[in-house]
Amino acid sequence: MAVKPDWLRVKAPQWERVGTVKSLLRDLQLNTVCEEASCPNIGECFSAGTATFLIMGPACTRSCPYCDIDFEKKPQPLDPTEPLRLAEAVQRMNLNHVVITSVNRDDLPDGGATQFVRCIEATRHASPQTTIEVLIPDLCGDWDALSTILEARPEVLNHNTETVSRLYRRVRPQGDYARSLELLQRTRNLSPSTYTKSGIMVGLGETDAEVRQVMADLRAVDCDILTIGQYLQPSTKHLGVHRFITPHQFEAWRLAGEAMGFLQIVSSPLTRSSYHAEQVRALMTTHPRSALS
């Protein structure tokens, strides 16, 4: 197994601030992907007073071998109070931008689309100045469910492609590369004013050329924002790291993405899908989607 290089070291967080955010989350009985997925940036984000809320969890109906979210527990019925508790957290944390994601809930008729809508609506009511990003699963290709979410008008719809097409069977066995691209294309068609976003992990055995192909595929469906980050093995039970990508290569991908026409591309070893997601607010000023539609 490859030794983790120096550039993957994270700064020590301000533990007092981290504790404050964790206390608020426990008080409101909310889950975050920061904790459930063992994100390496949890200290930085919690210190800054930000978090990516994980709804309908923490149990997931899929068993992706790269992910640290629990798939062995049985998913519970949806909690009707969750949207209100989430909205209260956004208000108490005074967030300018919030990311709402979920586990996969393939057991639900609409994949959880209705719960996303309830969370968007509750957040808008409690904190109207906050811009909202939803990071959604593929909904098993239920495009009516996708339309339901888009009708609530989140500013950003994010759906991660996660890896290159060739590795889907190993990395994302219950997903489908073409379906993920179709979800982003349909989002653009259904809601031209919504920013679309996707993210991939690298270091799982893909080639540099395959990463460029994913980038080209995403631009072909007019994806606005892309994140590229290093895959890190959560435990010995998960997929191993094939290689550690250098910061130089991440920068090369960032420059290539800008040349391809992405409005925003964040590419670095520690980048995660929701890392510095609040930067999209600046994008809304410089590149308003209404002017691009």
C-alpha positions in Angstrom: 0.0 0.0 0.0 1.4 3.4 -1.0 2.6 5.8 1.8 0.5 8.9 2.2 2.5 11.9 0.9 3.2 15.1 2.8 0.7 17.1 0.7 -2.2 15.2 2.1 -1.6 16.5 5.7 -4.4 18.6 7.0 -4.1 21.6 9.3 -5.0 21.1 13.0 -8.5 22.5 13.5 -9.7 25.0 16.1 -11.1 22.3 18.4 -13.3 24.8 20.3 -15.1 25.8 17.1 -15.4 22.1 16.0 -16.9 21.2 19.4 -19.5 24.1 19.0 -20.7 22.8 15.7 -20.7 19.2 16.8 -22.7 20.2 19.9 -25.3 22.0 17.7 -25.6 19.0 15.4 -26.1 16.6 18.4 -28.6 19.0 19.9 -30.7 19.0 16.7 -30.1 15.3 16.0 -28.7 15.9 12.6 -26.2 13.9 10.5 -23.4 15.4 8.4 -21.5 13.7 5.6 -18.4 15.3 7.2 -18.7 12.8 10.0 -20.5 9.8 8.4 -18.1 9.6 5.4 -14.9 10.4 7.4 -14.1 13.5 5.4 -10.5 14.7 5.9 -11.6 18.4 5.9 -14.0 18.1 8.9 -11.7 20.1 11.1 -11.3 23.0 8.7 -15.0 23.1 7.8 -16.3 22.7 11.3 -13.8 25.4 12.5 -15.2 27.7 9.8 -18.8 27.0 11.0 -19.9 25.0 7.9 -21.2 21.5 7.3 -22.8 19.4 4.7 -26.0 18.0 6.0 -26.8 14.4 5.4 -30.6 13.7 5.3 -32.6 10.5 5.4 -29.7 8.6 7.0 -27.2 7.6 8.2 -28.0 4.1 6.8 -27.6 3.7 3.0 -29.3 1.2 0.6 -26.2 0.9 -1.5 -22.8 -0.6 -0.7 -20.2 1.3 -2.6 -16.8 -0.1 -1.6 -15.1 3.3 -1.4 -17.6 4.9 0.9 -17.6 4.9 4.7 -21.3 5.5 5.1 -23.0 2.6 6.8 -24.9 0.2 4.5 -25.4 -2.6 7.1 -28.0 -0.8 9.2 -31.7 -0.9 8.0 -32.9 2.4 6.7 -35.5 4.0 8.9 -38.8 5.7 8.0 -38.4 9.4 7.0 -38.6 11.8 9.9 -41.1 14.6 9.2 -39.3 16.9 11.7 -35.9 16.6 9.9 -36.4 19.5 7.5 -37.3 21.8 10.4 -34.3 20.8 12.4 -32.0 21.2 9.4 -33.5 24.7 8.8 -32.9 25.7 12.4 -29.3 24.6 12.2 -28.7 26.7 9.0 -30.3 29.7 10.8 -28.3 29.2 14.0 -25.0 28.7 12.1 -25.8 31.8 10.0 -24.8 30.0 6.8 -24.6 31.9 3.5 -24.6 28.7 1.5 -25.7 25.3 2.6 -25.2 21.9 1.0 -27.9 19.2 1.6 -27.0 15.7 0.6 -28.4 12.3 1.4 -27.7 8.6 1.5 -29.2 6.5 -1.3 -32.8 5.6 -0.4 -33.7 3.1 -3.2 -36.3 1.7 -0.8 -38.4 4.9 -1.2 -40.8 5.3 -4.2 -39.2 8.7 -5.2 -35.7 8.0 -3.9 -36.2 10.7 -1.2 -37.0 13.5 -3.6 -39.9 14.7 -1.5 -37.7 15.0 1.6 -35.2 17.1 -0.4 -38.0 19.4 -1.3 -39.2 19.7 2.3 -35.7 20.5 3.4 -35.2 23.2 0.7 -38.6 24.8 1.5 -37.9 24.8 5.3 -34.5 26.3 4.8 -35.8 29.0 2.5 -38.4 29.9 5.1 -36.0 30.1 8.0 -33.0 31.6 6.2 -34.1 33.3 2.9 -30.6 34.8 2.3 -29.0 31.4 2.2 -28.2 29.8 -1.2 -29.0 26.1 -1.4 -27.0 23.3 -3.1 -28.4 19.8 -3.2 -26.1 16.8 -3.8 -28.4 14.1 -4.9 -28.2 10.4 -5.7 -29.1 9.1 -9.2 -32.7 8.4 -8.1 -32.5 5.1 -10.0 -33.3 7.1 -13.1 -36.6 8.4 -11.9 -36.8 11.6 -13.8 -40.1 12.6 -12.3 -38.4 12.6 -8.9 -35.6 14.8 -10.4 -38.3 17.2 -11.7 -39.8 17.3 -8.2 -36.5 18.4 -6.7 -35.9 21.0 -9.4 -39.3 22.5 -8.9 -38.1 23.6 -5.5 -35.5 25.7 -7.3 -32.2 25.0 -5.5 -29.5 27.3 -6.8 -27.1 24.3 -7.4 -27.8 20.7 -8.3 -24.8 18.5 -7.7 -24.6 14.8 -8.7 -21.2 13.1 -8.5 -20.0 10.9 -11.3 -17.4 9.7 -8.8 -15.1 7.8 -11.1 -14.3 6.9 -14.8 -16.7 4.7 -16.8 -14.3 1.7 -16.9 -14.2 1.5 -13.1 -17.9 1.7 -12.4 -18.5 -2.0 -11.9 -15.8 -2.1 -9.2 -16.2 1.3 -7.6 -19.9 2.0 -8.0 -21.5 -1.3 -8.7 -25.1 -0.1 -8.2 -24.6 3.0 -10.2 -24.5 3.7 -14.0 -22.1 6.1 -15.7 -24.5 7.0 -18.5 -27.4 7.5 -16.1 -25.4 10.0 -14.0 -24.6 12.0 -17.1 -28.2 11.8 -18.2 -29.3 13.2 -14.8 -27.1 16.2 -15.3 -28.3 16.7 -18.9 -31.9 16.5 -17.9 -31.3 19.0 -15.1 -30.0 21.4 -17.6 -33.0 20.9 -19.9 -35.6 21.0 -17.1 -34.1 24.0 -15.2 -31.7 26.1 -17.3 -31.2 28.6 -14.5 -29.8 26.0 -12.1 -26.1 25.5 -11.8 -25.1 21.9 -12.4 -22.1 20.4 -10.6 -20.3 17.1 -10.4 -17.3 15.5 -8.7 -14.8 12.7 -9.2 -12.3 10.9 -7.1 -8.9 10.0 -8.5 -6.3 7.4 -7.4 -8.5 4.4 -7.9 -6.7 3.0 -11.0 -7.9 5.4 -13.7 -5.6 6.9 -16.3 -5.0 10.6 -16.8 -6.6 10.2 -20.3 -9.7 8.7 -18.7 -10.0 11.7 -16.3 -9.9 14.0 -19.3 -12.7 11.9 -20.9 -14.9 12.3 -17.8 -14.3 16.1 -18.0 -15.2 16.1 -21.7 -18.3 14.0 -21.0 -19.4 16.4 -18.3 -18.9 19.5 -20.5 -20.9 17.7 -23.2 -23.9 17.8 -20.9 -23.1 21.5 -20.0 -22.0 20.8 -16.5 -21.0 24.1 -14.9 -18.8 23.1 -11.9 -16.4 20.3 -11.3 -14.5 19.0 -8.2 -11.6 16.6 -8.4 -10.0 15.2 -5.3 -7.8 12.3 -4.1 -9.5 9.1 -3.0 -8.4 8.1 0.5 -9.1 4.7 1.9 -11.4 5.0 4.9 -10.4 1.6 6.3 -8.8 -1.7 5.3 -12.2 -3.0 4.4 -12.5 -0.4 1.6 -10.9 -0.2 -1.8 -7.2 0.5 -1.6 -5.5 3.6 -3.1 -3.9 2.8 -6.4 -1.8 5.9 -6.5 -1.4 9.3 -4.9 -1.8 12.1 -7.5 0.6 15.0 -7.3 -0.5 18.6 -6.8 1.0 19.4 -10.2 -1.3 17.0 -11.9 -4.3 18.4 -10.1 -3.3 21.8 -11.3 -3.0 20.5 -14.8 -6.6 19.2 -14.6 -7.8 22.5 -13.3 -6.3 24.4 -16.1 -7.6 21.9 -18.7 -11.1 22.2 -17.1 -11.0 26.0 -17.4 -10.0 25.6 -21.1 -12.9 23.2 -21.6 -15.4 25.8 -20.4 -16.2 24.8 -16.8 -17.4 28.0 -15.0 -15.7 26.7 -11.8 -13.3 23.9 -11.2 -11.7 23.0 -7.9 -9.0 20.4 -8.2 -6.5 19.5 -5.4 -5.6 16.5 -3.3 -8.0 17.4 -0.5 -10.8 18.7 -2.6 -14.2 17.0 -1.8 -17.5 17.6 -3.5 -18.7 20.1 -0.9 -15.3 21.6 -0.1 -15.4 25.4 -0.3 -18.9 25.1 -1.9 -19.7 28.6 -0.8 -17.5 29.9 -3.6 -20.4 29.4 -5.9 -22.0 32.6 -4.5 -19.3 34.6 -6.3 -20.0 32.6 -9.5 -23.6 33.7 -9.3 -22.5 37.3 -9.6 -19.9 36.9 -12.3 -21.7 34.2 -14.4 -25.4 34.4 -13.6 -27.1 31.3 -15.0 -30.0 33.3 -16.4 -27.6 35.0 -18.7 -26.1 31.7 -19.9 -29.4 30.0 -20.5 
